[in-house]
Amino acid sequence: MVTRSRETARSDYYDDPAFNYAHWWVGREYEHRSEVLAIRRLLAGMRFGHAVDVGGGFGRLSVVLAEFADAVTLTDSSRQQLEMSRDYLARHPSISSRQMIASKLEFQNASIDLVAMVRVMHHLPEPAPVLGEISRVLRPGGYAVIEVANSAHAMNRVRSMIRREQIPADAREIGSRGLIPYVNHHPETVARQFADASLHIRRRLSVSNLRHPAIKKVVPGKALLAIESAAQERVAGTYFGPSMFFLLQKPRG
């Protein structure tokens, strides 16, 4: 399970004054816009009362959720991230922030209409406790948007074929910073974990499909996003890209 020590370590890492997550996004405009595109596509035509952005950092995507919800609560375990969010979200009065860890969400049972969790699963080798919390706080019929770092993406499948290896079904660590794990998940395994948490998949998108530095270097930004927009739904069934976005729903009864 996800231990308190690991979540505390994650907070310590993101609270390090030498690490500025907002600056980390400089030069990653394509990835950011791809994720915004995915969220807007998954939530198009929907309206929510209260949305929660779990592990949302400084609020990068909270402002997108605010397009679909009357109120948004940004949560993060890092005090530094939440302090940064004050300026970033100053013009968004419908967004509030609270410090909490993902495996212990301080909301009442069945009280939230929409939960989003993006770029958090790659810190969760065993995501079941967090997925259980998301399911607990969602009202029956409520939705979740969860992003997963995809171990079965196309380039990794090619590498595995060349090496004559199988892509493991369990989460695989691709690096670490102290106690902070960085893992990729197999989407078929994650689908079972969603089901175990009573979160049913309604849609899936393949995101950041052209993330490779060589592609980004030669293809203009507008063209990257045009291809990305056309591809997200079309290649989702093949788990093509390095990031998978899932729209999940908690059963009504």
C-alpha positions in Angstrom: 0.0 0.0 0.0 1.0 3.7 -0.3 2.6 4.5 3.1 2.6 7.7 4.9 6.4 7.8 4.8 6.4 7.8 1.0 3.7 10.5 0.8 5.7 12.5 3.3 8.8 12.0 1.2 6.9 13.3 -1.9 5.9 16.4 0.1 9.5 16.9 1.1 10.7 16.6 -2.5 8.1 19.1 -3.8 8.7 21.4 -0.9 12.4 21.7 -1.7 13.1 25.4 -2.5 15.5 24.2 -5.2 12.6 22.6 -7.1 10.1 24.8 -8.8 7.4 22.8 -10.5 6.1 25.8 -12.4 9.5 26.3 -13.9 9.7 22.6 -14.7 6.9 23.1 -17.2 8.9 25.7 -19.2 9.6 24.0 -22.6 6.8 21.5 -22.1 4.0 23.5 -23.6 3.0 20.7 -25.9 2.6 18.2 -23.0 0.6 20.8 -21.0 -1.7 21.6 -23.9 -2.2 18.0 -24.7 -3.4 17.4 -21.2 -5.7 20.4 -21.3 -7.1 19.1 -24.6 -7.8 15.7 -23.1 -9.6 17.0 -20.0 -11.8 19.3 -22.1 -12.6 16.5 -24.5 -13.5 14.1 -21.7 -15.7 16.6 -19.8 -17.3 18.3 -22.8 -21.0 19.0 -22.2 -20.8 18.2 -18.5 -21.4 20.4 -15.5 -20.5 19.7 -11.9 -21.1 21.2 -8.5 -17.9 20.5 -6.6 -14.7 19.2 -8.3 -11.4 18.2 -6.5 -8.0 18.3 -8.1 -6.0 15.6 -6.2 -2.2 16.3 -6.2 -2.8 19.3 -8.4 0.4 21.1 -7.4 0.2 24.9 -8.1 -3.2 24.5 -9.8 -2.1 24.1 -13.4 -5.1 22.1 -14.3 -7.5 23.3 -11.6 -8.3 26.3 -13.9 -9.4 23.9 -16.6 -11.6 22.0 -14.1 -13.2 25.4 -13.2 -14.6 25.6 -16.7 -16.8 22.6 -15.8 -17.5 23.0 -12.1 -19.1 25.7 -9.8 -16.4 25.1 -7.2 -12.9 23.4 -7.4 -10.8 22.4 -4.4 -7.1 22.0 -5.2 -5.4 19.5 -2.9 -1.7 18.7 -2.6 0.6 17.3 0.1 3.2 20.0 -0.6 2.9 23.3 1.2 5.2 25.0 -1.3 3.0 24.0 -4.2 -0.1 25.4 -2.5 1.8 28.6 -1.7 2.7 29.0 -5.4 -1.0 28.4 -6.2 -2.0 31.6 -4.5 -0.6 33.8 -7.2 -1.5 31.4 -10.0 -5.1 31.1 -8.9 -5.6 34.7 -7.8 -8.0 35.4 -10.6 -10.0 32.3 -10.0 -12.2 32.8 -6.9 -14.1 29.6 -7.5 -10.9 27.6 -6.7 -9.8 27.0 -3.1 -6.9 25.0 -1.9 -6.3 22.5 1.0 -3.2 20.6 2.1 -3.9 16.8 2.3 -2.5 13.5 1.1 -4.1 11.5 -1.7 -4.6 8.4 0.4 -6.5 10.4 3.1 -8.8 12.8 1.4 -10.5 15.0 4.0 -14.0 15.0 2.4 -17.2 13.3 3.5 -18.4 10.1 1.8 -20.2 10.6 -1.5 -19.7 14.4 -1.3 -17.8 15.2 -4.5 -19.1 15.3 -8.1 -15.8 15.2 -10.0 -12.3 14.1 -9.0 -9.2 14.7 -11.3 -5.8 13.2 -10.6 -3.1 13.9 -13.2 0.6 13.1 -12.9 0.1 11.5 -9.5 -0.2 7.8 -10.4 3.5 7.7 -11.4 4.3 8.2 -7.7 2.0 5.3 -6.7 3.4 1.8 -7.1 0.3 0.5 -5.3 -2.5 2.8 -6.2 -5.4 0.9 -4.6 -5.6 3.0 -1.4 -5.8 6.2 -3.4 -8.3 4.9 -5.9 -10.4 3.7 -2.9 -10.3 7.2 -1.5 -11.4 8.7 -4.8 -14.3 6.2 -5.0 -15.3 6.9 -1.3 -15.6 10.7 -1.8 -17.4 10.5 -5.1 -21.1 10.6 -5.1 -22.9 7.8 -6.9 -22.9 8.6 -10.5 -19.9 11.0 -10.0 -16.9 11.1 -12.4 -13.1 10.9 -12.1 -10.5 11.8 -14.6 -7.3 9.9 -13.9 -4.0 10.0 -15.9 -1.7 7.0 -16.0 1.9 6.8 -17.1 1.6 4.0 -19.6 4.2 1.2 -19.6 2.6 -0.3 -22.8 3.1 2.7 -25.0 4.1 2.1 -28.6 7.8 2.8 -28.3 8.1 0.6 -25.2 6.4 -2.2 -27.1 8.9 -1.9 -29.9 11.8 -2.0 -27.4 10.3 -5.1 -25.8 10.0 -6.8 -29.1 13.6 -6.1 -30.0 14.7 -7.4 -26.6 12.3 -10.4 -26.8 10.8 -9.4 -23.4 7.3 -9.0 -22.2 6.0 -5.8 -20.7 5.3 -6.6 -17.0 1.8 -6.4 -15.8 2.7 -4.8 -12.5 3.9 -1.3 -11.9 7.6 -0.8 -12.9 9.9 1.8 -11.4 11.6 3.9 -14.0 13.6 6.0 -11.5 13.5 7.5 -8.0 14.5 10.5 -6.0 15.2 9.2 -2.6 11.9 7.7 -1.3 10.0 9.2 -4.2 9.1 6.4 -6.7 8.5 7.0 -10.4 6.6 4.2 -12.0 4.8 3.3 -15.2 1.6 1.2 -15.0 0.2 -1.3 -17.5 -3.2 0.0 -18.6 -4.8 -3.4 -18.4 -3.7 -3.8 -14.8 -4.9 -0.4 -14.0 -8.3 -1.1 -15.6 -8.7 -4.0 -13.1 -7.6 -1.8 -10.2 -10.2 0.8 -11.3 -12.9 -1.9 -11.3 -11.8 -3.1 -7.8 -12.4 0.5 -6.6 -15.9 0.5 -8.2 -14.7 3.0 -10.9 -16.0 2.1 -14.3 -14.2 3.2 -17.4 -16.4 5.3 -19.7 -13.8 6.7 -22.1 -10.0 6.6 -22.6 -7.6 8.8 -24.5 -4.0 8.4 -25.6 -2.2 11.7 -24.7 1.1 13.3 -25.5 1.5 10.9 -28.4 4.3 12.9 -30.0 6.3 13.6 -26.8 9.6 12.2 -28.1 12.2 15.0 -28.2 13.2 14.3 -31.8 9.6 14.7 -33.0 9.1 17.9 -30.9 12.3 19.3 -32.4 11.3 19.1 -36.0 7.5 19.5 -36.0 6.1 23.0 -35.3 4.0 23.4 -32.2 0.7 24.1 -34.0 1.2 20.9 -36.1 2.0 18.9 -33.0 -1.3 19.9 -31.4 -3.3 19.3 -34.5 -2.0 15.8 -34.8 -2.5 15.3 -31.1 -6.1 16.4 -31.3 -6.8 14.0 -34.2 -5.0 11.1 -32.5 -6.1 11.1 -28.9 -9.3 9.2 -29.4 -8.3 7.2 -32.5 -5.2 5.5 -31.0 -6.5 5.2 -27.4 -7.5 1.5 -28.0 -3.9 0.6 -28.8 -2.5 2.4 -25.7 -0.2 4.2 -28.2 1.0 7.2 -26.2 3.1 7.5 -23.0 0.1 8.9 -21.0 -3.4 7.5 -20.8 -6.3 9.5 -19.6 -9.4 7.7 -18.3 -12.9 9.0 -17.7 -14.3 6.9 -14.8 -17.7 6.8 -13.2 -18.9 5.5 -9.8 -22.0 3.4 -10.2 -25.3 5.0 -9.2 -26.6 2.1 -7.2 
